[in-house]
Amino acid sequence: MEELKLHQVATKSSRDIIYRPLITEKSMNNATKSKYTFEVDPGANKIEIRKAIEDIFKVTVTKVNTSKLPGKRRVRFDKRGRHIGYTKTRKKAVVTLKAGDVIEIGGLNPFEM
């Protein structure tokens, strides 16, 4: 009999899941409450996001909230006419850390400037 090959799923690294921190006025205010906002891979789930944050920043994550941000329509005009396109669909995650944990990049906390 022939052996059946199981479908192998390629696992993503932590750096492939977390794209960048989102630095906005609202995210800066939430940083004082141990809540940090990141742009993440649209296909990632909460468990993958939690493991990636814990792996990259060596902190303990207590809660992950996610939301999908749909792409917006953009219209550009030039001498050849009108061009219609869309921005990419994004996903953001608000990560709550254990009390006392802080995320620092390069020795500085980017959320408290």
MIKE-325363 format. One record per residue (C-alpha): residue number from 0; residue in three letters; y, z, x. Coordinates in steps of 0.05 Angstrom, whole numbers. Last residue first. Layout:
<k:NUM | r:ALA | v:Y | w:Z | u:X>
...
END
This chain:
<k:112 | r:MET | v:1193 | w:486 | u:154>
<k:111 | r:GLU | v:1136 | w:519 | u:117>
<k:110 | r:PHE | v:1085 | w:465 | u:96>
<k:109 | r:PRO | v:1078 | w:435 | u:165>
<k:108 | r:ASN | v:1053 | w:501 | u:194>
<k:107 | r:LEU | v:1061 | w:492 | u:269>
<k:106 | r:GLY | v:1010 | w:502 | u:324>
<k:105 | r:GLY | v:993 | w:428 | u:325>
<k:104 | r:ILE | v:974 | w:428 | u:252>
<k:103 | r:GLU | v:970 | w:495 | u:216>
<k:102 | r:ILE | v:935 | w:512 | u:151>
<k:101 | r:VAL | v:941 | w:585 | u:132>
<k:100 | r:ASP | v:887 | w:635 | u:109>
<k:99 | r:GLY | v:911 | w:704 | u:89>
<k:98 | r:ALA | v:887 | w:701 | u:17>
<k:97 | r:LYS | v:831 | w:650 | u:11>
<k:96 | r:LEU | v:856 | w:579 | u:4>
<k:95 | r:THR | v:874 | w:538 | u:-58>
<k:94 | r:VAL | v:868 | w:462 | u:-49>
<k:93 | r:VAL | v:909 | w:414 | u:-91>
<k:92 | r:ALA | v:876 | w:346 | u:-86>
<k:91 | r:LYS | v:907 | w:278 | u:-93>
<k:90 | r:LYS | v:876 | w:211 | u:-112>
<k:89 | r:ARG | v:909 | w:144 | u:-104>
<k:88 | r:THR | v:909 | w:77 | u:-139>
<k:87 | r:LYS | v:942 | w:24 | u:-96>
<k:86 | r:THR | v:1009 | w:-6 | u:-111>
<k:85 | r:TYR | v:1009 | w:-65 | u:-158>
<k:84 | r:GLY | v:1034 | w:-136 | u:-153>
<k:83 | r:ILE | v:1081 | w:-186 | u:-186>
<k:82 | r:HIS | v:1118 | w:-239 | u:-146>
<k:81 | r:ARG | v:1179 | w:-274 | u:-176>
<k:80 | r:GLY | v:1207 | w:-337 | u:-147>
<k:79 | r:ARG | v:1208 | w:-377 | u:-83>
<k:78 | r:LYS | v:1278 | w:-352 | u:-63>
<k:77 | r:ASP | v:1255 | w:-279 | u:-68>
<k:76 | r:PHE | v:1240 | w:-230 | u:-123>
<k:75 | r:ARG | v:1192 | w:-172 | u:-120>
<k:74 | r:VAL | v:1159 | w:-138 | u:-179>
<k:73 | r:ARG | v:1117 | w:-75 | u:-172>
<k:72 | r:ARG | v:1068 | w:-47 | u:-222>
<k:71 | r:LYS | v:1045 | w:23 | u:-208>
<k:70 | r:GLY | v:976 | w:44 | u:-184>
<k:69 | r:PRO | v:943 | w:101 | u:-221>
<k:68 | r:LEU | v:947 | w:173 | u:-193>
<k:67 | r:LYS | v:881 | w:208 | u:-199>
<k:66 | r:SER | v:881 | w:284 | u:-202>
<k:65 | r:THR | v:841 | w:337 | u:-165>
<k:64 | r:ASN | v:839 | w:414 | u:-165>
<k:63 | r:VAL | v:800 | w:450 | u:-112>
<k:62 | r:LYS | v:789 | w:526 | u:-110>
<k:61 | r:THR | v:769 | w:581 | u:-62>
<k:60 | r:VAL | v:773 | w:544 | u:5>
<k:59 | r:THR | v:759 | w:584 | u:68>
<k:58 | r:VAL | v:794 | w:559 | u:131>
<k:57 | r:LYS | v:770 | w:523 | u:194>
<k:56 | r:PHE | v:822 | w:467 | u:187>
<k:55 | r:ILE | v:777 | w:405 | u:194>
<k:54 | r:ASP | v:710 | w:432 | u:170>
<k:53 | r:GLU | v:737 | w:476 | u:113>
<k:52 | r:ILE | v:781 | w:419 | u:89>
<k:51 | r:ALA | v:722 | w:370 | u:92>
<k:50 | r:LYS | v:674 | w:418 | u:57>
<k:49 | r:ARG | v:722 | w:429 | u:-1>
<k:48 | r:ILE | v:737 | w:355 | u:-8>
<k:47 | r:GLU | v:663 | w:338 | u:-10>
<k:46 | r:ILE | v:651 | w:391 | u:-64>
<k:45 | r:LYS | v:711 | w:367 | u:-105>
<k:44 | r:ASN | v:688 | w:295 | u:-107>
<k:43 | r:ALA | v:708 | w:237 | u:-61>
<k:42 | r:GLY | v:713 | w:166 | u:-88>
<k:41 | r:PRO | v:789 | w:163 | u:-89>
<k:40 | r:ASP | v:791 | w:187 | u:-15>
<k:39 | r:VAL | v:842 | w:242 | u:-9>
<k:38 | r:GLU | v:917 | w:253 | u:-8>
<k:37 | r:PHE | v:927 | w:327 | u:6>
<k:36 | r:THR | v:964 | w:385 | u:-27>
<k:35 | r:TYR | v:962 | w:457 | u:-2>
<k:34 | r:LYS | v:960 | w:520 | u:-45>
<k:33 | r:SER | v:965 | w:587 | u:-8>
<k:32 | r:LYS | v:1019 | w:613 | u:-56>
<k:31 | r:THR | v:1075 | w:601 | u:-4>
<k:30 | r:ALA | v:1046 | w:531 | u:3>
<k:29 | r:ASN | v:1060 | w:519 | u:-71>
<k:28 | r:ASN | v:1135 | w:515 | u:-58>
<k:27 | r:MET | v:1124 | w:464 | u:-3>
<k:26 | r:SER | v:1078 | w:424 | u:-48>
<k:25 | r:LYS | v:1132 | w:420 | u:-101>
<k:24 | r:GLU | v:1186 | w:397 | u:-53>
<k:23 | r:THR | v:1139 | w:344 | u:-26>
<k:22 | r:ILE | v:1097 | w:337 | u:37>
<k:21 | r:LEU | v:1029 | w:308 | u:18>
<k:20 | r:PRO | v:978 | w:323 | u:72>
<k:19 | r:ARG | v:940 | w:262 | u:98>
<k:18 | r:TYR | v:877 | w:220 | u:88>
<k:17 | r:ILE | v:822 | w:273 | u:77>
<k:16 | r:ILE | v:755 | w:240 | u:61>
<k:15 | r:ASP | v:748 | w:195 | u:123>
<k:14 | r:ARG | v:768 | w:253 | u:169>
<k:13 | r:SER | v:713 | w:296 | u:140>
<k:12 | r:SER | v:661 | w:243 | u:157>
<k:11 | r:LYS | v:630 | w:201 | u:104>
<k:10 | r:THR | v:556 | w:200 | u:90>
<k:9 | r:ALA | v:521 | w:133 | u:83>
<k:8 | r:VAL | v:471 | w:136 | u:26>
<k:7 | r:GLN | v:401 | w:112 | u:41>
<k:6 | r:HIS | v:362 | w:81 | u:-16>
<k:5 | r:LEU | v:291 | w:103 | u:-8>
<k:4 | r:LYS | v:242 | w:55 | u:23>
<k:3 | r:LEU | v:176 | w:50 | u:-13>
<k:2 | r:GLU | v:116 | w:46 | u:33>
<k:1 | r:GLU | v:70 | w:-13 | u:21>
<k:0 | r:MET | v:0 | w:0 | u:0>
END
